Amino acid sequence: MEAPGGAGVDLDLDAEEAESAVTLSGALLNGALLALLLFAAYRLYRRWARRSGRERAAGSEADWLPVMKRRDFTLEQLREYDGVQIPRILLAVNGKVFDVTKGKKFYGRDGPYGIFAGRDASRGLATFCLDKDALREEYDDLSDLNAVQMESVREWEMQFMEKYDYVGRLLKPGDEPSEYTDEEDTKDHSKQD
């Protein structure tokens, strides 16, 4: 088809070129949007993978540490197991020592109960106090706690017995550590599993 006036311009050709240009620009726009969407999905995935990797790494320390042999601890020995000096985290409740390494997000340095790592947590749990001042530097016989607080300590002890490995006793000053046999150790660990 010719344009009026006989200029010899083919209008069908111009329409095809215009349609082709619109299709090309639409394809480029779609490609750019797809690339942006893929980039955003990639960033979200990396953020998620990094976060879940840290959580797995924190929880997996308990998996690669060997099962702890049964033994008794003085307060000084217990303090070494705060998750910083030694990667394992222990705490004591009512004279019993538990390996809480698998609960590192709670009992690790940055956890809400991190104050109890490597310590006797009985008084803090009994009084629901997370201040360092509530924890004693010397052996705490808990004799000044009232009946409700002592019941709370016993309930916490039962919860720890169900969830974490019992690894020994917290020694009173002058107490001698017990000698544990491999049979006792194996029996108690298989009971926990």
MARDO-97114 format. One line per 8 residues: number of its first residue (from 1); their letters; for each residue x, z, y of C-alpha. Coordinates in nm, 3 decimals. Each point is the difference from the previous one (the first is absolute). Example, Ala and Ser with C-alpha at 12.3 -4.5 7.8 and 13.67 -1.06 7.14 Angstrom:
% MARDO-97114
1) AS) 1.230/0.780/-0.450; 0.137/-0.066/0.344
This chain:
% MARDO-97114
1) MEAPGGAG) 0.000/0.000/0.000; 0.129/-0.090/0.347; -0.037/0.200/0.313; -0.231/-0.145/0.273; 0.177/-0.239/0.226; 0.198/-0.157/-0.281; 0.303/0.224/0.034; 0.063/-0.032/-0.368
9) VDLDLDAE) 0.023/0.374/-0.073; -0.120/0.097/-0.341; -0.225/0.310/0.042; -0.020/0.061/-0.378; 0.375/0.038/-0.009; 0.000/0.254/0.287; -0.274/0.204/-0.167; 0.197/0.004/-0.325
17) EAESAVTL) 0.313/0.113/0.183; -0.194/0.274/0.179; -0.156/0.117/-0.326; 0.342/-0.002/-0.165; 0.147/0.204/0.286; -0.281/0.257/-0.026; 0.048/0.023/-0.377; 0.376/0.039/0.044
25) SGALLNGA) -0.036/0.272/0.264; -0.259/0.178/-0.216; 0.236/-0.011/-0.297; 0.284/0.135/0.213; -0.222/0.279/0.132; -0.114/0.087/-0.354; 0.361/-0.004/-0.118; 0.107/0.232/0.282
33) LLALLLFA) -0.288/0.239/-0.072; 0.085/-0.002/-0.371; 0.367/0.072/0.077; -0.101/0.287/0.231; -0.233/0.143/-0.263; 0.269/-0.023/-0.270; 0.253/0.166/0.230; -0.242/0.286/0.075
41) AYRLYRRW) -0.075/0.045/-0.373; 0.374/0.003/-0.075; 0.063/0.269/0.264; -0.284/0.216/-0.135; 0.130/-0.040/-0.354; 0.355/0.101/0.103; -0.128/0.306/0.184; -0.211/0.101/-0.301
49) ARRSGRER) 0.288/-0.064/-0.245; 0.243/0.204/0.209; -0.244/0.292/0.029; -0.098/-0.001/-0.368; 0.368/-0.040/-0.096; 0.088/0.316/0.192; -0.286/0.185/-0.166; 0.108/-0.124/-0.343
57) AAGSEADW) 0.359/0.097/0.070; -0.103/0.348/0.110; -0.215/0.052/-0.307; 0.238/-0.167/-0.242; 0.287/0.247/0.053; -0.178/0.227/-0.244; -0.003/-0.287/-0.249; 0.375/-0.063/0.000
65) LPVMKRRD) 0.107/0.365/0.011; 0.049/0.145/-0.348; -0.238/0.270/-0.115; 0.136/0.330/0.123; 0.111/0.246/-0.264; -0.168/0.337/0.015; 0.194/0.260/0.198; -0.051/0.288/0.240
73) FTLEQLRE) 0.092/-0.003/0.369; 0.112/0.240/0.266; -0.130/-0.065/0.351; 0.337/-0.148/0.095; -0.002/-0.237/-0.297; -0.360/-0.103/0.073; 0.086/-0.090/0.362; 0.232/-0.278/-0.123
81) YDGVQIPR) -0.303/-0.187/-0.138; -0.158/-0.089/0.333; 0.007/-0.377/-0.054; 0.279/-0.040/0.255; 0.304/0.164/-0.161; -0.116/-0.105/-0.347; -0.270/-0.269/-0.045; -0.209/0.227/-0.222
89) ILLAVNGK) -0.255/0.224/0.175; -0.081/0.342/-0.143; -0.212/0.281/0.133; -0.111/0.336/-0.130; -0.350/0.145/-0.019; -0.060/0.353/-0.125; 0.341/0.023/-0.164; -0.021/-0.339/-0.177
97) VFDVTKGK) 0.211/-0.300/0.103; -0.155/-0.349/-0.008; 0.150/-0.347/0.031; -0.214/-0.166/0.268; 0.220/-0.309/0.046; -0.285/-0.233/-0.099; -0.194/0.147/0.294; 0.275/-0.088/0.248
105) KFYGRDGP) -0.246/-0.135/0.255; -0.142/0.353/0.020; 0.307/0.216/-0.063; 0.278/-0.225/0.133; 0.165/0.052/0.337; -0.270/-0.193/0.191; -0.293/0.116/-0.212; -0.266/0.245/0.119
113) YGIFAGRD) 0.132/0.267/-0.240; 0.368/-0.090/0.043; 0.065/0.352/0.131; -0.038/0.126/-0.359; 0.265/-0.229/-0.157; 0.272/0.211/-0.161; -0.181/0.321/0.090; -0.239/0.263/-0.133
121) ASRGLATF) -0.330/-0.139/0.132; -0.217/0.291/-0.119; -0.047/0.179/0.333; -0.061/-0.322/0.194; -0.258/-0.121/-0.253; -0.170/0.341/-0.018; -0.034/0.028/0.378; -0.051/-0.374/0.063
129) CLDKDALR) 0.292/0.013/0.241; 0.241/-0.292/0.028; 0.236/0.169/0.246; 0.358/0.067/-0.103; -0.047/0.357/0.126; -0.252/0.060/-0.279; 0.270/-0.060/-0.263; 0.244/0.273/-0.088
137) EEYDDLSD) 0.373/-0.051/-0.024; 0.030/0.269/-0.267; -0.198/0.051/-0.322; -0.366/0.059/0.082; -0.190/0.224/-0.243; -0.329/-0.075/0.184; -0.094/0.369/-0.021; -0.149/-0.001/0.351
145) LNAVQMES) -0.251/-0.277/-0.073; -0.365/0.098/-0.038; -0.213/-0.075/-0.307; -0.144/-0.324/0.143; 0.347/-0.129/0.086; 0.134/0.089/-0.346; -0.293/-0.181/-0.160; 0.087/-0.302/0.215
153) VREWEMQF) 0.361/0.013/-0.125; -0.122/0.007/-0.362; -0.229/-0.298/0.065; 0.288/-0.194/0.155; 0.216/0.091/-0.300; -0.265/-0.140/-0.238; -0.022/-0.323/0.201; 0.377/-0.044/-0.011
161) MEKYDYVG) 0.002/0.073/-0.376; -0.252/-0.281/-0.052; 0.166/-0.257/0.223; 0.377/0.062/-0.006; 0.272/0.088/-0.249; 0.078/0.370/-0.033; 0.381/0.023/-0.005; 0.070/0.374/-0.001
169) RLLKPGDE) -0.035/0.334/0.172; 0.099/0.119/0.343; 0.234/0.292/-0.063; -0.040/0.333/0.173; 0.323/0.151/0.128; 0.185/0.149/-0.297; -0.194/-0.202/-0.262; 0.196/-0.193/-0.257
177) PSEYTDEE) -0.098/-0.360/-0.078; -0.172/-0.067/-0.330; 0.156/-0.216/-0.269; -0.241/-0.281/-0.081; 0.018/-0.194/-0.324; -0.041/-0.375/-0.020; -0.315/0.056/-0.207; -0.164/0.204/0.278
185) DTKDHSKQ) 0.102/-0.259/0.255; -0.130/-0.294/-0.206; -0.323/0.179/-0.091; -0.080/0.086/0.362; 0.082/-0.348/0.130; -0.212/-0.170/-0.266; -0.284/0.238/0.087; 0.027/-0.111/0.365
193) D) -0.023/-0.370/-0.094
